[in-house]
């Protein structure tokens, strides 16, 4: 994870999923992901969510998928209007599937001029030490000052680059309607929402148009889609083959599993509620990794500028 009052940035490949299977301690650097951790995994989660969205037997699956992608884009944009509290519980395993270590974190994500920052609250069930809290606040104050002192030109360039990155990350979603075969499995109800249950498998013979599109062809899954709005309420996904990132950078083994649940907030937007990820792989040529992690999101609040951009008192 990327703790400690630093803004999150996107990874430029689907390796975000596997990178989250390793932990090297706190990372104090910028990370372009707008909303870690859920959007750190965006190249693994959102494509699956969109690709399995089908309305009913009589409706055209491809058009429903396109509609779901548009709705997801709306949720993504509206998430920038919210702050939230996230919690992580992570376990690492040895080759005999015995737990070797555990780690917990809690953080608040706040928004500064349209960009999210993570502010750590707890580590392993304990509040941050006073010194770390002080340093975290100093970094936040410095970033606030820098943003407030931007010239209109600088602000425009920063916003344009940010939006460019977001658009680039979603271009491969356009492949999903053609990349999967869909099947209606039946009906269900989740948290009071009537849903369709739809499974999806990669379409034989499909030739991906991008690197991330190619990774989709090694993933299958099932979606629970709300009938009253075509929003995905739950996702289960599993890798069917090893997915490699870079020449020898990382590998995610077949059988890695993901569960993602969402909830409706303020009767206007669907946002993540829980994510469970488990899997194994390798970093480099020899380092084996195996872990599972559960992330929950809660306490969503509509963002207010005057409550978040005030530096601390000297």
C-alpha beads as a LAMMPS data file, in Angstrom:
LAMMPS data file: protein, C-alpha beads

314 atoms
313 bonds

1 atom types
1 bond types

-500.0 500.0 xlo xhi
-500.0 500.0 ylo yhi
-500.0 500.0 zlo zhi

Masses

1 110.0

Atoms # bond

1 1 1 0.000 0.000 0.000
2 1 1 0.996 3.600 -0.231
3 1 1 0.689 5.094 3.224
4 1 1 1.539 8.331 4.771
5 1 1 -0.086 11.510 3.559
6 1 1 1.147 11.159 0.012
7 1 1 -0.941 11.473 -3.122
8 1 1 -1.620 8.266 -4.996
9 1 1 -0.791 7.762 -8.650
10 1 1 -1.608 5.137 -11.198
11 1 1 0.641 2.296 -12.162
12 1 1 1.129 2.245 -15.918
13 1 1 0.380 -1.468 -16.335
14 1 1 -1.850 -4.123 -14.845
15 1 1 1.112 -5.020 -12.655
16 1 1 -0.636 -3.051 -9.915
17 1 1 -2.500 -6.224 -9.017
18 1 1 0.675 -8.215 -8.460
19 1 1 2.637 -5.370 -6.978
20 1 1 0.047 -5.283 -4.217
21 1 1 1.050 -8.855 -3.409
22 1 1 4.351 -7.579 -2.044
23 1 1 5.000 -5.213 0.808
24 1 1 8.196 -3.323 1.292
25 1 1 6.951 -1.009 3.995
26 1 1 5.822 2.585 3.691
27 1 1 6.252 4.324 0.388
28 1 1 6.652 8.089 0.812
29 1 1 6.539 8.925 -2.866
30 1 1 3.878 10.184 -5.210
31 1 1 1.825 7.468 -6.787
32 1 1 -0.392 8.584 -9.733
33 1 1 -3.336 6.405 -8.645
34 1 1 -6.198 8.634 -7.820
35 1 1 -7.718 6.413 -5.229
36 1 1 -5.455 3.779 -3.801
37 1 1 -5.975 1.007 -3.210
38 1 1 -9.094 0.445 -5.136
39 1 1 -7.810 2.327 -8.186
40 1 1 -4.359 0.884 -7.779
41 1 1 -6.071 -2.289 -8.892
42 1 1 -8.204 -0.582 -11.495
43 1 1 -6.717 -2.484 -14.415
44 1 1 -7.734 -5.728 -12.763
45 1 1 -11.081 -4.735 -11.256
46 1 1 -12.888 -2.303 -13.546
47 1 1 -12.384 -4.218 -16.784
48 1 1 -13.898 -7.313 -15.225
49 1 1 -16.753 -5.347 -13.726
50 1 1 -17.635 -3.796 -17.043
51 1 1 -17.113 -6.812 -19.249
52 1 1 -19.622 -9.019 -17.443
53 1 1 -22.425 -6.447 -17.377
54 1 1 -25.432 -7.740 -19.342
55 1 1 -29.009 -6.610 -18.841
56 1 1 -31.167 -9.554 -19.919
57 1 1 -31.415 -12.313 -22.461
58 1 1 -33.354 -10.115 -24.861
59 1 1 -30.962 -7.177 -24.707
60 1 1 -27.818 -6.682 -26.705
61 1 1 -24.843 -7.545 -24.481
62 1 1 -22.397 -5.307 -26.310
63 1 1 -24.558 -2.205 -25.907
64 1 1 -25.173 -2.971 -22.232
65 1 1 -21.434 -3.324 -21.686
66 1 1 -20.819 0.034 -23.329
67 1 1 -23.482 1.558 -21.091
68 1 1 -21.910 0.055 -17.968
69 1 1 -18.521 1.518 -18.905
70 1 1 -20.118 4.947 -19.171
71 1 1 -21.758 4.516 -15.762
72 1 1 -18.481 3.424 -14.233
73 1 1 -16.827 6.530 -15.655
74 1 1 -19.501 8.599 -13.918
75 1 1 -18.796 6.867 -10.604
76 1 1 -15.081 7.475 -11.072
77 1 1 -15.630 11.175 -11.642
78 1 1 -17.981 11.543 -8.677
79 1 1 -15.602 9.734 -6.352
80 1 1 -13.415 12.832 -6.506
81 1 1 -16.210 14.617 -4.600
82 1 1 -15.817 12.337 -1.586
83 1 1 -13.463 11.620 1.270
84 1 1 -13.431 8.218 2.942
85 1 1 -11.738 5.945 5.459
86 1 1 -10.027 2.781 4.262
87 1 1 -8.809 -0.225 6.225
88 1 1 -6.435 -2.973 5.128
89 1 1 -5.733 -6.398 6.640
90 1 1 -2.946 -8.255 4.853
91 1 1 -1.464 -11.713 5.471
92 1 1 1.639 -13.328 3.983
93 1 1 2.098 -17.099 3.631
94 1 1 4.986 -19.533 3.261
95 1 1 5.170 -22.414 0.780
96 1 1 3.069 -24.561 3.143
97 1 1 0.317 -21.925 3.277
98 1 1 1.157 -20.997 6.867
99 1 1 0.805 -17.363 7.888
100 1 1 4.243 -15.785 8.298
101 1 1 3.221 -12.181 8.942
102 1 1 0.215 -9.877 9.181
103 1 1 -0.185 -6.167 8.631
104 1 1 -3.038 -3.709 9.209
105 1 1 -3.518 -0.097 8.227
106 1 1 -6.210 2.557 8.431
107 1 1 -6.156 5.805 6.485
108 1 1 -8.281 8.728 5.384
109 1 1 -8.297 9.782 1.757
110 1 1 -8.765 13.503 1.258
111 1 1 -8.918 15.588 -1.894
112 1 1 -6.595 18.496 -2.663
113 1 1 -7.504 20.443 -5.791
114 1 1 -8.983 17.390 -7.428
115 1 1 -6.163 15.015 -6.459
116 1 1 -6.442 12.437 -3.661
117 1 1 -4.025 12.241 -0.761
118 1 1 -3.790 9.448 1.755
119 1 1 -3.494 10.444 5.384
120 1 1 -2.512 7.544 7.633
121 1 1 -4.519 7.039 10.832
122 1 1 -3.307 3.705 12.249
123 1 1 -0.757 0.969 11.700
124 1 1 -1.314 -2.493 13.153
125 1 1 -4.127 -1.221 15.335
126 1 1 -2.174 1.682 16.849
127 1 1 -2.376 5.423 16.087
128 1 1 0.644 6.937 14.382
129 1 1 3.373 8.100 16.769
130 1 1 3.316 11.845 17.392
131 1 1 6.497 12.440 15.382
132 1 1 5.196 10.626 12.308
133 1 1 1.889 12.418 12.601
134 1 1 3.716 15.745 12.734
135 1 1 5.782 14.942 9.626
136 1 1 2.693 13.781 7.809
137 1 1 0.912 17.030 8.592
138 1 1 3.933 19.032 7.423
139 1 1 3.876 17.271 4.067
140 1 1 0.162 17.874 3.737
141 1 1 0.556 21.557 4.587
142 1 1 3.387 21.909 2.079
143 1 1 1.298 20.340 -0.676
144 1 1 -1.639 22.579 0.231
145 1 1 0.553 25.678 -0.019
146 1 1 2.006 24.594 -3.359
147 1 1 -1.438 24.029 -4.820
148 1 1 -2.760 27.325 -3.501
149 1 1 0.216 29.172 -5.014
150 1 1 -0.124 27.656 -8.484
151 1 1 -0.514 30.074 -11.336
152 1 1 -3.594 29.568 -13.525
153 1 1 -1.260 28.215 -16.204
154 1 1 0.317 25.671 -13.845
155 1 1 -3.049 24.575 -12.552
156 1 1 -4.373 24.105 -16.065
157 1 1 -1.346 22.028 -17.122
158 1 1 -1.564 19.846 -14.016
159 1 1 -5.271 19.240 -14.505
160 1 1 -4.786 18.456 -18.189
161 1 1 -2.024 15.930 -17.454
162 1 1 -4.137 14.295 -14.763
163 1 1 -7.129 13.953 -17.070
164 1 1 -4.893 12.639 -19.858
165 1 1 -3.633 9.907 -17.547
166 1 1 -7.158 8.968 -16.549
167 1 1 -8.329 8.745 -20.157
168 1 1 -5.322 6.652 -21.151
169 1 1 -5.982 4.194 -18.334
170 1 1 -9.504 3.588 -19.583
171 1 1 -8.899 3.284 -23.305
172 1 1 -8.563 -0.480 -23.135
173 1 1 -12.093 -0.753 -21.674
174 1 1 -13.351 -0.235 -25.213
175 1 1 -12.083 -3.737 -26.018
176 1 1 -14.240 -5.476 -23.449
177 1 1 -17.499 -5.864 -25.429
178 1 1 -15.605 -7.791 -28.115
179 1 1 -13.149 -9.620 -25.847
180 1 1 -15.634 -11.721 -23.820
181 1 1 -18.473 -14.149 -24.260
182 1 1 -21.261 -13.635 -21.720
183 1 1 -23.822 -15.927 -20.153
184 1 1 -26.844 -15.090 -18.021
185 1 1 -26.705 -17.378 -14.974
186 1 1 -29.921 -16.246 -13.281
187 1 1 -31.280 -13.728 -10.774
188 1 1 -30.346 -12.898 -7.190
189 1 1 -30.724 -10.228 -4.501
190 1 1 -27.792 -8.524 -2.743
191 1 1 -28.249 -5.936 0.020
192 1 1 -31.836 -5.446 -1.109
193 1 1 -30.895 -4.927 -4.769
194 1 1 -32.341 -7.209 -7.432
195 1 1 -29.487 -8.305 -9.645
196 1 1 -28.694 -10.352 -12.708
197 1 1 -25.921 -12.897 -12.317
198 1 1 -23.706 -12.929 -15.397
199 1 1 -20.568 -14.915 -16.114
200 1 1 -17.923 -13.996 -18.657
201 1 1 -15.099 -15.883 -20.329
202 1 1 -12.526 -14.660 -22.858
203 1 1 -13.734 -15.012 -26.425
204 1 1 -11.715 -17.558 -28.426
205 1 1 -9.813 -16.005 -31.295
206 1 1 -10.037 -12.457 -30.044
207 1 1 -6.869 -10.435 -30.714
208 1 1 -6.275 -7.765 -28.096
209 1 1 -5.497 -4.258 -29.282
210 1 1 -3.455 -3.271 -26.247
211 1 1 -1.189 -4.744 -23.562
212 1 1 -3.874 -4.438 -20.916
213 1 1 -6.442 -5.907 -23.257
214 1 1 -4.224 -8.957 -23.641
215 1 1 -4.226 -9.471 -19.848
216 1 1 -8.026 -9.590 -19.892
217 1 1 -7.849 -12.744 -21.984
218 1 1 -6.372 -14.561 -18.974
219 1 1 -9.202 -13.655 -16.594
220 1 1 -12.707 -15.049 -16.156
221 1 1 -15.360 -14.026 -13.703
222 1 1 -18.905 -13.461 -12.578
223 1 1 -20.831 -10.256 -11.920
224 1 1 -23.955 -9.407 -9.949
225 1 1 -25.495 -6.446 -11.824
226 1 1 -28.271 -4.266 -10.383
227 1 1 -31.457 -4.350 -12.431
228 1 1 -32.407 -0.818 -11.403
229 1 1 -29.472 0.993 -12.949
230 1 1 -26.981 -1.455 -14.490
231 1 1 -24.421 -0.893 -11.733
232 1 1 -22.183 -3.748 -10.599
233 1 1 -22.868 -4.741 -7.000
234 1 1 -20.450 -7.651 -6.697
235 1 1 -17.627 -9.135 -8.740
236 1 1 -15.776 -12.430 -8.507
237 1 1 -12.808 -12.964 -10.815
238 1 1 -10.019 -15.474 -11.266
239 1 1 -6.910 -15.640 -13.416
240 1 1 -6.839 -18.660 -15.719
241 1 1 -3.195 -18.358 -16.793
242 1 1 -0.020 -16.752 -15.497
243 1 1 0.077 -13.024 -16.221
244 1 1 3.534 -11.510 -16.645
245 1 1 4.499 -7.867 -16.316
246 1 1 7.722 -6.636 -17.835
247 1 1 10.550 -8.911 -18.963
248 1 1 11.285 -10.422 -15.539
249 1 1 9.532 -7.906 -13.312
250 1 1 6.634 -9.905 -11.902
251 1 1 4.279 -12.793 -12.502
252 1 1 0.789 -13.411 -11.154
253 1 1 -0.002 -17.117 -11.083
254 1 1 -3.099 -18.801 -12.380
255 1 1 -5.784 -19.099 -9.708
256 1 1 -5.453 -15.618 -8.188
257 1 1 -8.900 -14.553 -6.956
258 1 1 -10.644 -11.256 -6.471
259 1 1 -13.944 -10.348 -4.816
260 1 1 -15.174 -6.768 -5.051
261 1 1 -18.356 -5.348 -3.503
262 1 1 -19.842 -1.899 -4.035
263 1 1 -22.535 0.174 -2.355
264 1 1 -24.697 3.129 -3.294
265 1 1 -23.761 6.382 -1.543
266 1 1 -26.054 9.394 -1.100
267 1 1 -28.414 7.923 -3.669
268 1 1 -26.138 9.287 -6.408
269 1 1 -23.045 7.123 -6.876
270 1 1 -21.768 3.553 -6.492
271 1 1 -18.453 3.285 -4.654
272 1 1 -16.319 0.390 -3.351
273 1 1 -17.247 -1.199 -0.031
274 1 1 -15.017 -4.286 0.225
275 1 1 -12.283 -5.982 -1.756
276 1 1 -10.676 -9.348 -1.098
277 1 1 -7.638 -10.436 -3.097
278 1 1 -5.644 -13.646 -2.784
279 1 1 -2.928 -15.088 -4.955
280 1 1 0.669 -16.015 -5.454
281 1 1 3.408 -15.162 -7.893
282 1 1 7.006 -14.070 -8.228
283 1 1 8.934 -10.844 -8.125
284 1 1 11.981 -11.032 -10.357
285 1 1 13.371 -14.500 -11.063
286 1 1 13.427 -16.052 -7.600
287 1 1 11.338 -14.178 -5.017
288 1 1 8.118 -16.073 -4.349
289 1 1 5.193 -14.227 -2.849
290 1 1 1.822 -15.395 -1.541
291 1 1 -0.677 -13.291 0.327
292 1 1 -4.265 -12.336 0.805
293 1 1 -5.651 -8.963 1.732
294 1 1 -8.993 -7.461 2.594
295 1 1 -9.711 -3.777 2.117
296 1 1 -12.857 -2.012 3.302
297 1 1 -14.086 1.519 2.617
298 1 1 -16.434 3.410 4.916
299 1 1 -17.449 6.838 6.197
300 1 1 -17.872 8.376 2.758
301 1 1 -18.449 12.113 3.039
302 1 1 -19.095 14.715 0.409
303 1 1 -15.941 16.774 0.049
304 1 1 -15.893 20.375 1.314
305 1 1 -13.021 22.595 0.189
306 1 1 -12.921 24.771 3.279
307 1 1 -12.636 21.740 5.562
308 1 1 -9.578 20.288 3.843
309 1 1 -7.355 23.052 2.540
310 1 1 -6.545 24.808 5.796
311 1 1 -2.874 24.350 6.855
312 1 1 -2.148 23.445 10.450
313 1 1 -1.191 26.155 12.925
314 1 1 2.586 26.713 13.358

Bonds

1 1 1 2
2 1 2 3
3 1 3 4
4 1 4 5
5 1 5 6
6 1 6 7
7 1 7 8
8 1 8 9
9 1 9 10
10 1 10 11
11 1 11 12
12 1 12 13
13 1 13 14
14 1 14 15
15 1 15 16
16 1 16 17
17 1 17 18
18 1 18 19
19 1 19 20
20 1 20 21
21 1 21 22
22 1 22 23
23 1 23 24
24 1 24 25
25 1 25 26
26 1 26 27
27 1 27 28
28 1 28 29
29 1 29 30
30 1 30 31
31 1 31 32
32 1 32 33
33 1 33 34
34 1 34 35
35 1 35 36
36 1 36 37
37 1 37 38
38 1 38 39
39 1 39 40
40 1 40 41
41 1 41 42
42 1 42 43
43 1 43 44
44 1 44 45
45 1 45 46
46 1 46 47
47 1 47 48
48 1 48 49
49 1 49 50
50 1 50 51
51 1 51 52
52 1 52 53
53 1 53 54
54 1 54 55
55 1 55 56
56 1 56 57
57 1 57 58
58 1 58 59
59 1 59 60
60 1 60 61
61 1 61 62
62 1 62 63
63 1 63 64
64 1 64 65
65 1 65 66
66 1 66 67
67 1 67 68
68 1 68 69
69 1 69 70
70 1 70 71
71 1 71 72
72 1 72 73
73 1 73 74
74 1 74 75
75 1 75 76
76 1 76 77
77 1 77 78
78 1 78 79
79 1 79 80
80 1 80 81
81 1 81 82
82 1 82 83
83 1 83 84
84 1 84 85
85 1 85 86
86 1 86 87
87 1 87 88
88 1 88 89
89 1 89 90
90 1 90 91
91 1 91 92
92 1 92 93
93 1 93 94
94 1 94 95
95 1 95 96
96 1 96 97
97 1 97 98
98 1 98 99
99 1 99 100
100 1 100 101
101 1 101 102
102 1 102 103
103 1 103 104
104 1 104 105
105 1 105 106
106 1 106 107
107 1 107 108
108 1 108 109
109 1 109 110
110 1 110 111
111 1 111 112
112 1 112 113
113 1 113 114
114 1 114 115
115 1 115 116
116 1 116 117
117 1 117 118
118 1 118 119
119 1 119 120
120 1 120 121
121 1 121 122
122 1 122 123
123 1 123 124
124 1 124 125
125 1 125 126
126 1 126 127
127 1 127 128
128 1 128 129
129 1 129 130
130 1 130 131
131 1 131 132
132 1 132 133
133 1 133 134
134 1 134 135
135 1 135 136
136 1 136 137
137 1 137 138
138 1 138 139
139 1 139 140
140 1 140 141
141 1 141 142
142 1 142 143
143 1 143 144
144 1 144 145
145 1 145 146
146 1 146 147
147 1 147 148
148 1 148 149
149 1 149 150
150 1 150 151
151 1 151 152
152 1 152 153
153 1 153 154
154 1 154 155
155 1 155 156
156 1 156 157
157 1 157 158
158 1 158 159
159 1 159 160
160 1 160 161
161 1 161 162
162 1 162 163
163 1 163 164
164 1 164 165
165 1 165 166
166 1 166 167
167 1 167 168
168 1 168 169
169 1 169 170
170 1 170 171
171 1 171 172
172 1 172 173
173 1 173 174
174 1 174 175
175 1 175 176
176 1 176 177
177 1 177 178
178 1 178 179
179 1 179 180
180 1 180 181
181 1 181 182
182 1 182 183
183 1 183 184
184 1 184 185
185 1 185 186
186 1 186 187
187 1 187 188
188 1 188 189
189 1 189 190
190 1 190 191
191 1 191 192
192 1 192 193
193 1 193 194
194 1 194 195
195 1 195 196
196 1 196 197
197 1 197 198
198 1 198 199
199 1 199 200
200 1 200 201
201 1 201 202
202 1 202 203
203 1 203 204
204 1 204 205
205 1 205 206
206 1 206 207
207 1 207 208
208 1 208 209
209 1 209 210
210 1 210 211
211 1 211 212
212 1 212 213
213 1 213 214
214 1 214 215
215 1 215 216
216 1 216 217
217 1 217 218
218 1 218 219
219 1 219 220
220 1 220 221
221 1 221 222
222 1 222 223
223 1 223 224
224 1 224 225
225 1 225 226
226 1 226 227
227 1 227 228
228 1 228 229
229 1 229 230
230 1 230 231
231 1 231 232
232 1 232 233
233 1 233 234
234 1 234 235
235 1 235 236
236 1 236 237
237 1 237 238
238 1 238 239
239 1 239 240
240 1 240 241
241 1 241 242
242 1 242 243
243 1 243 244
244 1 244 245
245 1 245 246
246 1 246 247
247 1 247 248
248 1 248 249
249 1 249 250
250 1 250 251
251 1 251 252
252 1 252 253
253 1 253 254
254 1 254 255
255 1 255 256
256 1 256 257
257 1 257 258
258 1 258 259
259 1 259 260
260 1 260 261
261 1 261 262
262 1 262 263
263 1 263 264
264 1 264 265
265 1 265 266
266 1 266 267
267 1 267 268
268 1 268 269
269 1 269 270
270 1 270 271
271 1 271 272
272 1 272 273
273 1 273 274
274 1 274 275
275 1 275 276
276 1 276 277
277 1 277 278
278 1 278 279
279 1 279 280
280 1 280 281
281 1 281 282
282 1 282 283
283 1 283 284
284 1 284 285
285 1 285 286
286 1 286 287
287 1 287 288
288 1 288 289
289 1 289 290
290 1 290 291
291 1 291 292
292 1 292 293
293 1 293 294
294 1 294 295
295 1 295 296
296 1 296 297
297 1 297 298
298 1 298 299
299 1 299 300
300 1 300 301
301 1 301 302
302 1 302 303
303 1 303 304
304 1 304 305
305 1 305 306
306 1 306 307
307 1 307 308
308 1 308 309
309 1 309 310
310 1 310 311
311 1 311 312
312 1 312 313
313 1 313 314
